[in-house]
Amino acid sequence: MLDPNLLRKDLDTVIAKLASRGTEFDRAAFDSLESERKSVQTETEALQARRNALAKQIGQLKSRGEDASAVMAESQAIPARLKQLEETLSGVQSRLSALLMGLPNLPHDSVPVGESAEQNVEVRRWVPGASDPTADPAALDFEPRDHVALGEPLGLDFELGARLSGARFAFMRGPIARLHRGLAQFMLDLQTIEHGYTECYTPYIVNAAVLEGTGQLPEFKDQMFAVTRGGDDGDTEQQEQYLISTSEITLSSAVRDTIVPLADLPVRLTAHTPCFRSEAGSGGRDIRGMIRQHQFDKVEMVQITHPDFSYQALEEMTGHAEAVLRKLGLPYRVMLLCTGDMGFGATKTYDLEVWLPAQNTWREISSVSNCENFQARRMQARFRTADNKTALVHTLNGSGLAVGRALVAVLENYQRADGSIAIPDALQPYMGGHTELR
C-alpha cells in the first residue's frame, strides 16, 4: 500500500507515476476524504483543548467557592462528541485505506515508461557457447518438436489431467515425473546450499488477510481459487480462505506483524510449492501444453531487507535465478519491465525469458521484483533500527524457477532428432545417473 503521507506531500508526482502504469487516480475522491479528515481532526483538537481549558476553569471556580455547574455541563458534553468524531475519523480512514488498497506501487525512477511488453528493455542475454552477447540461439539441424509431442511418450498426460480436473491440468508419470521432481530438487539445493536461502515448507491454503498483506487481494480475487471447508474441525469461526498462487505469499508473510532484529537482515527464504491460478483474463492463450496451467510448481525466493540494500538484493536475486538457467545450459535473456508491464506490488522487475526452439521465441520463466515497503506497510512488517526505532522492511520476491516451464525448456532445448532427450549434466545426479530419456 502506498504511504498516505506521500500523497499528501507530493500528490502530483504520485498521480503522474500511477498514470505511467496505466492507473487513473481519483483525485476528487482523495481530496474529499482529506478535507473530511482535516475537518474532523481540527474539531477534535479544538474540543480536546477546550476540555483542558474547562477543566482548569472548573478548578479555579471551585477554589474560589463559585458556581461551576454551567462550565461542568459544557465539559461533560465533550466526551460524547469526541466519541462521535472518533467514529467518523475511523470511517474516513477506512475509506482512504480502501482507495489506497486498489492502487499499484509506484515505479522506480530507473524503470522505462511504457504501456506493454513491447516497451520492455533487454538488459543482457546468455547463449551457451556464443561469443556474441546479442546472438540468438543456433537453430536445431532438424524440425523441432514442442514439449507436448516430446513429453507425451515420456509420461506427460494432458488427456488424463483434463479428465480428472478439466482444462489446464497435467498428469505426469514415470520419466517425466522424475525429471519434474529432479528439477525442483536441483533448484532448491542451488538456492539453499550455494545462495544461502533457508528452505521452508509452507501452507498451501491461506486466509484472506494474508493475501491482502501481499497484494493479491482485493486486486486479483478473480484469479484465486477460493476454498470451502466441510465438516467441523473445531474452529469457532470459518474464515475466507484461498489456495496460494505463489509461495511468495507465505514466505513474505513470515514477517507479518513482526519486528525483525536488525542483525537478522536480510532474511532469505525459499520454498518449493504448487501454485494455483485461475488464469482469468488469459484470453485463451497457451491452451496447449504446460505454459499456462491452473496448477504448477515453483521454487520461490524471498528476501526481507533493510531499505538501504533492497536494490542491491534485487540484482543479487536476479543473478540467483540466472544461475539456475546457466547450470542447466539453457539460453535466456534478462528483460527490465516497463511501467505498464510490471506486477501490482513491484517498483522494479526483471523478467528472465528462456528460449523455446519449437516456438522460436523467448518465454518468461522467472520474474524478480523489489516491492520496497509496499507489502510491508500492509503486513506491518518492521525491523529494529540501530537507534532502537522501528521502520518498515523492504520485501523482494522472485522465481528460482518455475518448474513446469523449466521442464518445457529442457525438453525442447535438449531434444534429439529421434525424440530422445539428453539430460543436462546438472540434473543427472537427480535422475539416478541417467544421461538421457527415451
C-alpha positions as MATLAB code, in Angstrom:
seq = 'MLDPNLLRKDLDTVIAKLASRGTEFDRAAFDSLESERKSVQTETEALQARRNALAKQIGQLKSRGEDASAVMAESQAIPARLKQLEETLSGVQSRLSALLMGLPNLPHDSVPVGESAEQNVEVRRWVPGASDPTADPAALDFEPRDHVALGEPLGLDFELGARLSGARFAFMRGPIARLHRGLAQFMLDLQTIEHGYTECYTPYIVNAAVLEGTGQLPEFKDQMFAVTRGGDDGDTEQQEQYLISTSEITLSSAVRDTIVPLADLPVRLTAHTPCFRSEAGSGGRDIRGMIRQHQFDKVEMVQITHPDFSYQALEEMTGHAEAVLRKLGLPYRVMLLCTGDMGFGATKTYDLEVWLPAQNTWREISSVSNCENFQARRMQARFRTADNKTALVHTLNGSGLAVGRALVAVLENYQRADGSIAIPDALQPYMGGHTELR';
ca = [
       0.000    0.000    0.000;
       1.225    3.499   -0.768;
       2.173    5.804    2.092;
      -0.752    8.248    2.636;
       1.755   10.911    3.676;
       3.400   10.670    0.252;
       0.096   11.540   -1.403;
      -0.387   14.463    0.967;
       3.105   15.840    0.328;
       3.509   15.284   -3.429;
       0.206   14.225   -4.980;
       1.092   15.448   -8.489;
       4.132   13.154   -8.680;
       2.120   10.184   -7.380;
      -0.594   10.800   -9.982;
       1.988   11.036  -12.777;
       3.739    7.819  -11.725;
       0.433    5.963  -11.459;
      -0.524    7.237  -14.917;
       2.706    5.751  -16.292;
       1.370    2.388  -15.104;
      -1.987    2.950  -16.787;
      -3.741    3.676  -13.476;
      -6.064    6.670  -13.223;
      -6.136    8.215   -9.760;
      -9.458    9.514   -8.389;
      -8.204   12.870   -7.186;
     -11.666   14.158   -6.349;
     -12.341   11.209   -4.030;
      -8.973   11.647   -2.319;
      -9.437   15.409   -1.895;
     -12.895   14.848   -0.423;
     -11.571   12.295    2.082;
      -8.646   14.526    3.007;
     -10.947   17.504    3.519;
     -13.214   15.469    5.789;
     -10.230   14.055    7.685;
      -8.763   17.518    8.293;
     -12.120   18.875    9.405;
     -12.630   16.048   11.896;
      -9.091   16.315   13.246;
      -9.347   20.102   13.577;
     -12.597   19.839   15.536;
     -11.143   17.011   17.639;
      -8.076   19.062   18.566;
     -10.216   22.112   19.340;
     -12.513   20.081   21.600;
      -9.567   18.490   23.388;
      -8.081   21.929   24.015;
     -11.486   23.228   25.180;
     -11.861   20.253   27.548;
      -8.496   21.026   29.106;
      -9.345   24.707   29.427;
     -12.702   23.902   31.032;
     -11.066   21.534   33.499;
      -8.731   24.317   34.555;
     -11.639   26.793   34.778;
     -13.700   24.387   36.899;
     -10.801   24.040   39.313;
     -10.445   27.816   39.603;
     -14.175   28.361   40.168;
     -14.342   25.695   42.865;
     -11.248   27.030   44.590;
     -12.985   30.407   44.862;
     -16.248   28.805   46.031;
     -18.110   29.902   42.916;
     -20.779   28.021   40.930;
     -19.138   25.742   38.288;
     -22.266   23.864   37.189;
     -22.612   25.555   33.760;
     -18.963   25.003   32.936;
     -19.169   21.389   34.142;
     -22.227   20.778   31.939;
     -20.319   22.001   28.888;
     -17.327   19.850   29.843;
     -19.437   16.738   30.347;
     -20.899   17.050   26.826;
     -17.475   16.972   25.177;
     -16.663   13.211   25.537;
     -19.778   12.180   23.610;
     -18.869   14.480   20.734;
     -15.272   13.253   20.789;
     -16.575    9.699   20.547;
     -18.666   10.670   17.506;
     -15.647   12.306   15.875;
     -13.517    9.241   16.586;
     -16.053    7.018   14.816;
     -16.269    9.464   11.907;
     -12.476    9.555   11.578;
     -12.339    5.753   11.638;
     -14.809    5.638    8.753;
     -12.803    8.198    6.780;
      -9.607    6.237    7.344;
     -11.321    3.007    6.251;
     -12.469    4.637    3.010;
      -8.983    6.069    2.454;
      -7.448    2.640    3.076;
      -9.859    1.065    0.567;
      -8.828    3.693   -2.004;
      -5.138    3.055   -1.399;
      -5.526   -0.744   -1.422;
      -6.610   -0.575   -5.053;
      -3.553    1.404   -6.172;
      -0.404   -0.319   -7.505;
       3.089    0.505   -6.315;
       4.963    3.451   -7.799;
       7.675    2.594  -10.351;
      11.313    3.278   -9.526;
      12.891    6.135  -11.463;
      15.077    3.656  -13.380;
      12.055    1.816  -14.826;
      11.330    2.654  -18.503;
       7.922    4.172  -19.204;
       5.778    2.030  -21.478;
       2.342    0.523  -21.951;
       3.070   -3.151  -22.655;
       5.738   -5.835  -23.038;
       6.783   -4.278  -26.350;
       8.411   -1.454  -24.367;
      10.425   -3.754  -22.067;
      14.202   -3.334  -22.341;
      16.647   -6.198  -22.856;
      19.458   -5.928  -20.312;
      21.560   -8.929  -21.327;
      21.331  -12.420  -22.745;
      23.269  -15.630  -22.347;
      23.556  -18.276  -25.061;
      25.829  -21.275  -24.341;
      28.955  -21.155  -26.497;
      28.099  -17.848  -28.184;
      30.818  -15.188  -28.337;
      28.373  -12.504  -29.483;
      26.362  -11.233  -26.458;
      23.451  -10.382  -28.781;
      23.382  -13.704  -30.641;
      20.215  -15.765  -31.000;
      20.480  -19.457  -30.129;
      21.537  -21.603  -33.061;
      18.685  -23.379  -34.816;
      18.431  -27.139  -34.430;
      19.501  -29.102  -37.523;
      16.111  -30.841  -37.613;
      12.490  -29.739  -37.267;
      11.996  -29.223  -33.516;
       9.033  -30.793  -31.755;
       7.247  -28.944  -28.980;
       7.233  -30.160  -25.363;
       3.813  -31.805  -25.756;
       4.951  -34.065  -28.587;
       8.223  -34.776  -26.769;
       6.700  -35.294  -23.331;
       3.707  -37.490  -24.062;
       5.779  -40.619  -24.905;
       7.692  -39.999  -21.638;
       4.600  -39.868  -19.392;
       3.179  -36.350  -19.819;
      -0.589  -36.892  -19.978;
      -2.848  -33.901  -20.633;
      -5.868  -36.054  -21.526;
      -5.895  -37.717  -18.096;
      -5.313  -34.358  -16.397;
      -8.354  -32.962  -18.212;
     -10.495  -35.981  -17.274;
      -9.530  -35.609  -13.629;
      -9.722  -31.847  -13.250;
     -10.576  -30.094  -16.521;
      -8.553  -27.957  -18.918;
      -5.104  -26.629  -17.939;
      -4.137  -29.572  -15.744;
      -1.494  -32.211  -16.427;
      -0.812  -35.712  -15.112;
       2.799  -36.937  -15.118;
       4.105  -40.441  -14.613;
       7.399  -42.271  -14.989;
      10.425  -40.488  -16.513;
       8.743  -37.119  -16.953;
       7.529  -37.072  -13.337;
      11.040  -37.881  -12.152;
      12.505  -35.111  -14.310;
       9.974  -32.649  -12.874;
      10.896  -33.671   -9.322;
      14.606  -33.581  -10.140;
      14.349  -30.031  -11.436;
      12.673  -28.848   -8.229;
      15.248  -30.598   -6.033;
      18.114  -29.179   -8.082;
      16.724  -25.648   -7.753;
      16.187  -25.979   -4.004;
      19.697  -27.307   -3.471;
      21.188  -24.475   -5.519;
      19.286  -21.763   -3.666;
      19.954  -23.185   -0.199;
      23.493  -24.562   -0.497;
      25.063  -22.010   -2.837;
      22.935  -18.884   -2.374;
      22.183  -19.001    1.342;
      18.392  -19.236    1.419;
      16.631  -21.088    4.219;
      14.361  -23.848    2.910;
      10.763  -23.643    4.105;
       7.653  -25.771    3.926;
       4.548  -23.590    3.935;
       0.761  -23.997    3.957;
      -0.905  -24.104    0.566;
      -4.096  -22.507    1.953;
      -4.111  -19.019    3.475;
      -6.571  -16.578    4.973;
      -7.820  -13.570    3.017;
      -5.981  -11.165    5.338;
      -2.662  -12.729    4.312;
      -3.450  -12.132    0.636;
      -4.366   -8.538    1.385;
      -0.980   -8.133    3.039;
       0.979   -9.293   -0.015;
      -1.278   -7.524   -2.521;
      -3.177  -10.391   -4.186;
      -6.435   -9.164   -2.635;
      -8.559   -7.336   -3.468;
      -6.978   -6.670   -6.889;
      -6.667  -10.279   -8.138;
      -9.518  -12.058   -6.390;
     -10.838  -13.420   -9.703;
      -7.508  -15.181  -10.282;
      -7.510  -17.030   -6.950;
      -9.058  -20.386   -6.073;
     -11.293  -19.971   -3.021;
     -11.538  -22.849   -0.545;
     -14.748  -24.026    1.109;
     -14.329  -26.351    4.066;
     -16.799  -29.033    5.058;
     -17.391  -30.611    8.448;
     -16.360  -29.354   11.862;
     -12.618  -29.057   12.501;
     -13.026  -27.276   15.828;
     -12.825  -23.705   14.508;
     -15.441  -21.417   16.009;
     -15.201  -19.069   13.013;
     -14.921  -20.033    9.361;
     -12.510  -17.660    7.594;
     -12.415  -16.877    3.899;
      -9.501  -18.906    2.543;
      -7.673  -19.398   -0.753;
      -5.135  -21.695   -2.396;
      -1.815  -19.883   -2.809;
      -0.939  -18.596   -6.284;
       2.747  -18.449   -5.278;
       4.718  -19.161   -2.110;
       5.791  -15.510   -2.187;
       2.548  -15.109   -0.234;
       3.503  -17.384    2.635;
       7.239  -16.658    2.655;
       6.800  -12.874    2.718;
       4.080  -13.215    5.352;
       6.523  -14.986    7.675;
       7.407  -11.471    8.921;
       3.808  -10.238    9.076;
       3.091   -8.270   12.281;
       6.652   -8.754   13.499;
       9.682   -6.594   14.282;
      12.799   -8.222   12.812;
      16.058   -7.606   14.691;
      18.500   -5.566   12.605;
      21.114   -8.322   12.929;
      18.746  -10.808   11.243;
      18.515   -8.814    8.000;
      18.497   -9.814    5.233;
      16.129  -12.740    5.707;
      16.441  -15.157    2.757;
      13.717  -17.785    2.348;
      12.905  -20.331   -0.350;
      10.245  -22.985   -0.842;
       9.033  -25.454   -3.455;
       5.242  -25.461   -3.639;
       2.431  -25.997   -6.071;
       0.782  -22.763   -7.199;
      -2.869  -22.386   -8.135;
      -4.170  -19.725  -10.544;
      -7.494  -19.496  -12.310;
      -5.852  -17.686  -15.271;
      -8.838  -15.338  -15.501;
      -8.338  -12.903  -18.335;
      -5.756  -15.040  -20.135;
      -7.936  -14.849  -23.229;
      -7.416  -18.456  -24.254;
      -3.649  -18.053  -24.556;
      -1.352  -21.083  -24.303;
      -4.128  -23.659  -24.108;
      -1.761  -26.337  -25.444;
       0.799  -27.726  -23.045;
       2.286  -26.617  -19.754;
       2.994  -22.931  -20.312;
      -0.176  -21.689  -18.613;
      -1.649  -24.155  -16.103;
      -4.124  -23.838  -13.245;
      -1.723  -25.874  -11.083;
       2.041  -25.646  -11.458;
       5.137  -25.905   -9.283;
       7.623  -23.184   -8.480;
      10.701  -22.705   -6.358;
      10.305  -19.224   -4.907;
      12.929  -16.882   -3.464;
      12.054  -14.135   -0.973;
      14.311  -11.603    0.696;
      13.364   -9.282    3.550;
      15.909   -6.474    3.625;
      16.956   -3.171    5.120;
      15.627   -0.373    2.865;
      19.166    0.783    2.065;
      20.070   -2.545    0.452;
      16.934   -3.686   -1.407;
      18.141   -2.709   -4.884;
      21.419   -4.482   -4.284;
      19.330   -7.508   -3.269;
      17.271   -7.209   -6.478;
      20.398   -7.582   -8.619;
      21.615  -10.440   -6.416;
      18.334  -12.341   -6.664;
      18.228  -11.905  -10.427;
      21.678  -13.490  -10.525;
      20.434  -16.363   -8.359;
      17.659  -17.080  -10.878;
      20.112  -16.773  -13.774;
      22.405  -19.317  -12.122;
      19.714  -21.994  -12.470;
      19.473  -21.429  -16.215;
      23.238  -21.281  -16.700;
      23.806  -24.536  -14.831;
      21.089  -26.147  -16.957;
      22.709  -24.742  -20.096;
      19.502  -23.016  -21.224;
      19.680  -19.844  -23.359;
      17.978  -16.883  -21.696;
      17.730  -13.131  -21.664;
      17.060  -10.624  -18.864;
      14.357   -8.029  -19.501;
      13.743   -4.852  -17.488;
       9.973   -4.425  -17.434;
       8.404   -1.108  -18.347;
       5.903    0.681  -16.112;
       2.878   -0.766  -17.907;
       4.021   -4.393  -17.681;
       5.045   -4.646  -14.027;
       3.155   -6.564  -11.374;
       0.828   -4.769   -8.963;
       3.200   -4.592   -5.985;
       6.517   -4.074   -7.779;
       8.640   -0.937   -8.025;
      11.129   -2.613  -10.389;
      11.090   -6.030  -12.063;
      13.433   -8.152  -14.129;
      11.944  -10.994  -16.161;
      14.085  -13.930  -17.260;
      12.979  -15.361  -20.587;
      14.163  -18.776  -21.738;
      14.496  -19.812  -25.385;
      11.993  -22.367  -26.697;
      13.049  -23.803  -30.089;
       9.605  -25.113  -31.075;
       8.075  -21.670  -30.655;
      11.212  -19.953  -31.965;
      10.837  -17.334  -29.256;
      11.676  -16.319  -25.690;
       9.198  -17.110  -22.892;
       9.129  -15.892  -19.311;
      10.458  -18.392  -16.776;
      11.210  -16.107  -13.813;
      10.169  -12.704  -12.540;
      12.215  -10.958   -9.827;
      10.766   -7.846   -8.160;
      11.508   -5.289   -5.491;
       8.338   -4.167   -3.720;
      10.141   -1.744   -1.377;
       7.797   -1.180    1.626;
       4.535   -1.625   -0.342;
       3.800   -5.077    1.103;
       5.445   -4.310    4.443;
       3.042   -1.435    5.108;
       0.082   -3.757    4.505;
       1.631   -6.515    6.636;
       3.108   -4.211    9.300;
       6.454   -5.935    8.785;
       9.131   -3.866   10.507;
      12.706   -4.015   11.743;
      14.526   -2.506   14.697;
      16.907    0.235   13.580;
      20.351    0.920   15.024;
      18.882    3.733   17.171;
      16.198    1.364   18.513;
      13.327    2.762   16.452;
      11.109    0.744   14.123;
      10.833    1.116   10.348;
       9.233   -0.834    7.529;
      11.332   -3.522    5.830;
      11.612   -3.904    2.065;
      10.368   -7.151    0.504;
      11.602   -8.816   -2.680;
      10.426  -11.953   -4.452;
      11.460  -13.992   -7.449;
      11.037  -17.346   -9.143;
      14.021  -19.584   -8.877;
      12.440  -21.044  -11.105;
       9.012  -22.049  -12.432;
       9.462  -25.828  -12.505;
       6.991  -26.643  -15.293;
       8.416  -24.051  -17.652;
      11.934  -25.275  -16.871;
      10.741  -28.770  -17.802;
       9.406  -27.395  -21.094;
      12.723  -25.654  -21.772;
      14.802  -28.763  -21.029;
      12.652  -30.958  -23.260;
      12.771  -28.565  -26.194;
      16.412  -27.461  -25.939;
      17.838  -30.929  -25.247;
      15.735  -32.840  -27.782;
      17.362  -35.034  -30.417;
      16.134  -35.860  -33.882;
      14.882  -39.284  -32.751;
      12.729  -37.743  -29.981;
      15.007  -38.710  -27.097;
      16.070  -36.080  -24.555;
      19.620  -35.556  -23.335;
      19.656  -34.876  -19.594;
      21.684  -31.765  -18.611;
      24.784  -32.596  -16.545;
      23.450  -30.664  -13.530;
      20.320  -32.847  -13.416;
      21.949  -36.257  -13.849;
      22.574  -36.778  -10.094;
      18.833  -36.265   -9.565;
      17.979  -38.734  -12.323;
      19.843  -41.728  -10.938;
      22.855  -41.015  -13.139;
      20.890  -41.430  -16.374;
      22.095  -39.302  -19.271;
      19.008  -39.430  -21.485;
      15.274  -40.031  -21.557;
      13.772  -42.350  -24.149;
];
